[in-house]
Amino acid sequence: MLIATNAIVLKRIPFSDTSIIFRAFTEDCGKVTILAKGVLRPKNIIGALLEPINHIHIQYYNKSNRDIQILKDASFIQQYPQIRNNLTRIILGLAIVEIIDRATLDCNPYPVLYRLGWRVLDKLNDASQNFWLVFAFFLYQLSIRLGFMPNLKNCSKCFSEISQGGIDDYTGELVCTKCVTQSQIHLEENSFITLQKITGLHLDDLKSLTIENNSIINPIRFLDLFTSFHIEGLKRVRSMEMVRKLIIEENDKSV
């Protein structure tokens, strides 16, 4: 059966001198692994489309009894030159697609998460957008879409209103300073305010939020720990190691 759908390229794997295998998160069919034959031959322009982060339209031959499908054709929906031209943006973009890859099952349609993915990449490609803020928004919305929304109002142990605290290393839940016993992160009042601002905004309104980078770093560290604890597979996201190094560098700038 020939399937035509929009997709985000998640990963690209060399297969031979002229072919590649790539994973795509499609709008209609979820995550699919596809063999693209001959796309590395001279004059074949499709090979350049099948890079991680790219938002493309694909046609492929699908058989339910095989794990790898066969590509027929592909074309660009959206190119992301601003992401490709900035090291931090490309690292964040690669982290976004790898997180989606790790957090989703094969052939499991999830159009809401697909829409979140391409729209966040679209904002990341906007040079006027704060890329740290876009990434924080993605991590928070990802946790919501996968059913693990953090409670930012009350301590998960004593249920008192919370304005400072940390993630309990044993439960992965947010607790107040009185209840926390062991935590890799401390969230001060300013971090809570920043998180609450992010949670109350639509993606298109992020630009209206004026926040210094040093105020976003700790909330991102919190969201990283929270999603890694609750969403299976996110502890093995290699791109996040590079993101964490960038966070350390950004934090050092503000000291």
FENCOR-V759917 format. One record per run of one state. SS is the DSSP state (A for helix, B for strand, O for the rest). FROM is the first residue (numbers start at 0). TO is the last residue. If there is no record, write none. Layout:
BEGIN
[[SS & FROM & TO] [SS & FROM & TO]]
END
This chain:
BEGIN
[[O & 0 & 0] [B & 1 & 13] [O & 14 & 18] [B & 19 & 25] [O & 26 & 28] [B & 29 & 35] [O & 36 & 44] [A & 45 & 48] [O & 49 & 53] [B & 54 & 60] [O & 61 & 67] [B & 68 & 77] [O & 78 & 79] [A & 80 & 83] [O & 84 & 85] [A & 86 & 102] [O & 103 & 104] [B & 105 & 105] [O & 106 & 109] [A & 110 & 123] [O & 124 & 129] [A & 130 & 144] [O & 145 & 152] [B & 153 & 153] [O & 154 & 159] [B & 160 & 160] [O & 161 & 163] [B & 164 & 166] [O & 167 & 172] [B & 173 & 175] [O & 176 & 185] [B & 186 & 186] [O & 187 & 187] [A & 188 & 198] [O & 199 & 201] [A & 202 & 207] [O & 208 & 211] [A & 212 & 229] [O & 230 & 232] [A & 233 & 235] [O & 236 & 237] [A & 238 & 253] [O & 254 & 254]]
END
